[in-house]
Amino acid sequence: QQQQLLSHRQLLLTVEAEATPQNTSNAKKNTPRSSGSGSLCAGQASGGGSWALPAVSAGASGLPTKSQQVLLCLISSGVATSSPYLAQRAGSWEGCVAQNPLDPGGCVLRWDSPADNKGNWKQRGTFLASILAGSGAGRGLDTRVRGLLPDGADVYVVPVNPDTGSLTSSRDAAGGSSRIRAYTACEGHLRGLQASDLGLYAAPLRWRMVVLVDVEAQGPAEPVGAGALKISEADWVAAATGPTVDGRSPDVLLVAPAGDNSSRVAFPGALPRVMAVGGYDCEGRPLRSSYSRGSKQQPDMLAPGKNIIVPNVRRDGSSPAATKSWEGSAAAAALAAGAAARLWSAFPGCSAEQVRAALLSSRLQGPAQPARLNLAAARQFLAAKKC
């Protein structure tokens, strides 16, 4: 176990130059304190961002920092798009709305606000959005808030109750009690983008989608439909991540947190076609809350999940530049989702299965252990596939 930890630290040292601040006087001011003594724990990426970016070789990967025809669908609480940390240079923030009270595909909760319809303040969506596409490039902003796609991403927010995945704040609300409906909202937006016609001489659109499901449930979602049209969560995921109806390669990749209960992997991450992600700290140690060597089911991957700096959006709107440290498997899953979007933007001809295989290709801890997110290794994997 000590040898495995040392091998991970050696990997982190290879990107120490990227993690070391250019100006040591400013570094003391902008660097989060950490219990770890390693260089990665004490520093930040030279171009901005927390320790997590150099840990996954984000800067050394040579991958684009803006998504290109890759939709990121975020199933979580609403997002405070007014935060200065989410002011994208390009890309877009959109969300599911309540088009009709009788339409099961509509969303009751506001996608652009951290408050649900009961007034509860839920910031998780904003935290995750900043890990995906945040940018601290502004006067008075914390430069550690930098996502995997700081130069722009197309993000579609489906607002749910993060505790249940319901499209309403009530667990038992009719028409919104199953997160399958949230998945359907994501897929509907993707198919709409794919059907867009920009003109006879325009290049054909080839939109793909990475879905980040910010839900850590104890079991599968309730099936929807009735009779022969009844569909379970596992069936929906299998169909969505398989070949398209016109026979093309899979164009949907689902990512979910492994959960913060080390005895099991939470749903929907426990489903075989969903990539479950757990966290580790800046010393390379897996978070006990999301990984246990003796548990029957392990996460598919581990990614940085502790001391991640995110916007601290306040209800009264004060201190818009305030930040806080966040941790958990959801933070790690957001990094993995952003990494998938960067990879797919650089290799648009690859399928969802190939992108997933690339993300899971770095296994320095051995084949029996979860993969470690490494964008440089994933890029090399896909380059060799020539897809």
CORNORBEL-V756480 format. One record per residue. SS is DSSP state (helix for helix, strand for strand, loop for the rest). Layout:
# CORNORBEL-V756480
ss
SS
SS
This chain:
# CORNORBEL-V756480
ss
loop
helix
helix
helix
helix
helix
helix
helix
helix
helix
helix
helix
helix
helix
loop
helix
helix
helix
helix
loop
loop
loop
loop
helix
helix
helix
helix
helix
helix
helix
loop
loop
loop
loop
loop
loop
loop
loop
helix
helix
helix
helix
loop
loop
loop
loop
loop
loop
loop
loop
helix
helix
helix
helix
helix
loop
loop
loop
helix
helix
helix
loop
loop
loop
loop
loop
loop
loop
loop
strand
strand
strand
strand
strand
strand
strand
loop
loop
loop
loop
loop
loop
loop
helix
helix
helix
loop
loop
loop
loop
strand
strand
strand
strand
strand
loop
loop
loop
loop
loop
loop
loop
loop
loop
loop
loop
loop
loop
loop
loop
loop
loop
loop
loop
strand
loop
loop
loop
loop
loop
strand
loop
loop
helix
helix
helix
helix
helix
helix
helix
helix
helix
helix
loop
loop
loop
loop
loop
loop
loop
loop
loop
loop
loop
loop
loop
loop
loop
loop
loop
loop
loop
strand
strand
strand
strand
strand
strand
strand
loop
strand
loop
loop
loop
loop
strand
loop
loop
loop
loop
loop
loop
loop
loop
loop
loop
loop
loop
loop
helix
helix
helix
helix
helix
helix
helix
helix
helix
helix
helix
helix
helix
helix
helix
helix
loop
loop
loop
loop
loop
loop
loop
loop
loop
loop
loop
loop
strand
strand
strand
strand
strand
strand
loop
loop
loop
strand
loop
loop
loop
loop
loop
loop
strand
loop
loop
helix
helix
helix
loop
strand
loop
helix
helix
helix
helix
helix
helix
helix
helix
loop
loop
loop
loop
loop
loop
loop
loop
loop
loop
loop
strand
strand
strand
strand
strand
strand
loop
loop
loop
loop
loop
loop
loop
loop
loop
strand
loop
loop
loop
loop
loop
loop
strand
strand
strand
strand
strand
strand
strand
loop
loop
loop
loop
loop
strand
loop
loop
loop
loop
loop
loop
loop
loop
loop
loop
loop
loop
loop
loop
strand
strand
strand
strand
loop
loop
loop
strand
strand
strand
strand
loop
loop
loop
loop
loop
loop
loop
loop
loop
loop
loop
strand
strand
strand
strand
loop
loop
helix
helix
helix
helix
helix
helix
helix
helix
helix
helix
helix
helix
helix
helix
helix
helix
helix
helix
loop
loop
loop
loop
loop
helix
helix
helix
helix
helix
helix
helix
helix
loop
loop
loop
loop
loop
loop
loop
loop
loop
loop
loop
strand
strand
loop
loop
helix
helix
helix
helix
helix
helix
helix
helix
helix
helix
helix
loop
loop
